[in-house]
Structure formats: C-alpha cells, structure tokens
Amino acid sequence: MTNIKSFTTIGLDNLLTEFSQVTSFRKIKQMNLTSLARVSFLSTSFTSRTLNRSLAYRPISCSSLSHTPTSLNPNLPLFLRPPTFTATVSDLKKWQNWAKSLALSVGSSFADSDNGPDSDILHRELNWLIEDTLESPKSLLLSEHDAVLTLRAELGDLYSLWKQRIEKRRPFQYIVGCEHWRDLVLSVEEGVLIPRPETELIIDLVDDAIKQNVELKNGMWVDLGTGSGALAIGIGRILGDSVRVTAIDLSPIAVQVASFNVNRYNLQDKISVKQGSWFDPLSEFEGKLAGIVSNPPYIPSEHINGLQAEVGRHEPLLALDGGENGMKDLLHLCNGVALMLKSGGFFAFETNGENQCLFLVQHMETVHHGRFYNLKIVPDFAGIRRFVTGIRS
Ligand SMILES: C[S@@+](CC[C@H](N)C(=O)[O-])C[C@H]1O[C@@H](n2cnc3c(N)ncnc32)[C@H](O)[C@@H]1O
C-alpha cells in the first residue's frame, strides 16, 4: 500500500512516483477485481475512498410516493466541475502544507475512538482531493512557485472543505462529491449513502445467476433502496439490451442523485428511477419480476450511536437504521420477493452479516416453505457471511 509521505521531505522523482501510485491505486479500486476479493476492503488502511462501514439497516415505512422526479440538480462532483478558478503554486503549497499538518495532528485518535481514518489515510485523501481539484495535478510538483494553476474549486473553499473533513469528520466522498465503485464513479452527496465495496459483489452474484439462466436477461429487474443508483447501474451495464431495471428509493435526494448517475452513464432508456416505498411502485409487476436486489438499511437501531463519526453523523439515518435487530426491512423484502418474483426469478440481499443471514434463510425456509430453492449465504471480501440469494420456485 502506498504510504503517502510528505511532499516537502521527498524528492521530485519520488513525488511523481507517488502521484502515479496514487493514480494507479485509484484505478485498481475502479477495476473491481475479483482477485482482490480477499483483501479486506473493509479496512480503512486499504482505502479511504472506501470508508469502513459495516452497515446494516432501516425503518420508516412510508406511504407510496410513486413518481418520477422532474428536476435533476444534485451537486456536481468536484472532478466534473469546470476549472474556472486559479491559484499560484506557492499559495496551493501553503494550503497543502497546512492540510497535511492538520491530518498529521489526527494521528490515530479517530482510529482509536471509533475506527475512523488515521493520518496516513487522511494524507491519501488529501492527494485525491488535489487530483480532483487541479486540472493538471502534476503541475503542482513541476511548476515554479509563482506559476498560476487552474482549479475546480476556490482556494478558500479548499481550506474550508479540509477543515470539515478533519474537524467535522465529514466523509471524504461528500467533500469531493463522488465515490469510485466497481468501474463507476458515482456522484454522492449528503442524504445519499456512499456505496460500499462489499456491495459490489451483488453485481457478480447477478452475473453468475444470469450465466446459470440466460432467460433472466429478458425480464424486469428491480433495485430496492437504490441510493446513488450503484446496483441498478451495475446491473444495467452487465445485462443485455433487452433488460429493464427499476431503481426505487424513498428518499427524494437519493432519487435525484441516482437519476443523475443513470443519465451520466447514458442508461436512462434502460433504468427508470422511481420514488416510493419498497414494492409500492411495482404493483403491476406482481409475480413478473426476473430479479430483485437490495442493500436495505440493516443496522440495529441500538447500534446507530456507536457508528464511526463519518457514518453516524453524516450518512442518512434512513439508509442505516434497520429497526430492532436491524431486520425490519429485510423481513419486509423477503416477504415481498415471494410475491413479486416470477418462477425462476433471482434475488440477492445484503445484510449486516452472519446472524441476519441465518435468520433470513430460516425465515424463507419456514414461512415461505417451498417457494424458494438454491437459498445460499454468500461471504463478502472479508469472509463475513453477508448476502442471501435464492431463486423463486
Ligand atoms: C443501505 S442504503 C443502500 C443504498 C444503495 N443501494 C447502496 O448499496 O449503496 C438503503 C437505501 O434504502 C433506502 N430506503 C429506506 N427505506 C426505504 C423504503 N421504505 N423504501 C425504499 N427505499 C428505502 C434509503 O433511502 C437508502 O438509499
């Protein structure tokens, strides 16, 4: 793992190597290599673009609000903004040194208190912030101190963003407005869950299911609780042209952000994003769905207060809180798939791991006896039994 050293204490060649290491690391993160599956993505020391979270789930059952949004105005991720600002290399380096010393002052205090990021991770994030902000990041290393560089954010905003990162523990992904997930770069902002690396595996599970039964490519797939649209977009890209995906979320912000991401990947003809509660917008598809995926809120309510500050203070409760034992939504979804999937239809749910998986499978084998086959518990990258999959009889 790249250990980001101080730019001021190492030579130019080393600096360039470090920049290219950071860049390739981001590329690796984008590649979704199954071969990396056993590397612990849950560890903050592996990547900060992958906040350690080990979420679970949900609440708030709401009325049906089924409608498609008409205005799309989420915040533009930093890397997509026009480079309309300028600063001199010396002013930027002054900011960079200030930001590095702030990161250094954190030491392991966040890690010790709630498994938050340590100084090394924060330094790595700082380099990513520079990468997203500067039109030509290497010019910070190569140019004379009085050279003027073009930026995607004002220098003053960079000071305030980095203060928010350290002092408020605002997640890095909300600072830069995006997260790298599989081969996608998804827009995220407050109100939308930052998609997690373990969730990437659901796409591989869908891919496997389709290889077993190509008929699944022809039907309607649904991503329940779509958040940034990660699963819907991932599925939309691996399924053929005949597939249609509906992405549903109760949160209007999630619906806006998911729609933005769907449009950015030019999948609007294949994926429709709807606001509503779970199966409510799908009444005409009863018994007709080819596939259902969901990463619902599954954190037990009693664990919410103990979450890492980045998660507990900043990510939406609606995406996290799963009620008592974290099972409220998962059980609702299990009962729904029995009704909504067509025969041969596939489902994959993410859980908080272990006991939730066991409970779900037992629930499906007893309450929905005979309605499913091939019920499986699948581990995540860290070996935690995380997903439940199955096929409707
Ligand atoms: C754990 S997040 C998952 C987001 C996204 N699928 C991902 O994996 O990154 C759960 C999502 O479920 C949504 N949600 C919560 N309650 C819901 C409900 N009753 N109906 C639909 N979506 C709901 C939340 O807004 C949130 O976006």
The ligand as an ORCA input file, in Angstrom:
! r2SCAN-3c Opt
* xyz 0 1
  C     -28.108      0.921      2.874
  S     -28.765      2.090      1.727
  C     -28.306      1.329      0.181
  C     -28.127      2.284     -0.937
  C     -27.568      1.648     -2.218
  N     -28.399      0.562     -2.685
  C     -26.170      1.148     -1.988
  O     -25.991     -0.067     -1.855
  O     -25.243      1.957     -1.929
  C     -30.510      1.776      1.851
  C     -31.353      2.640      0.947
  O     -32.713      2.281      1.187
  C     -33.491      3.466      1.128
  N     -34.754      3.247      1.842
  C     -35.003      3.258      3.175
  N     -36.277      2.995      3.427
  C     -36.870      2.790      2.228
  C     -38.205      2.465      1.816
  N     -39.178      2.314      2.721
  N     -38.437      2.308      0.505
  C     -37.463      2.482     -0.415
  N     -36.192      2.790     -0.095
  C     -35.901      2.950      1.216
  C     -32.610      4.525      1.721
  O     -33.013      5.828      1.356
  C     -31.239      4.120      1.173
  O     -30.975      4.780     -0.033
*
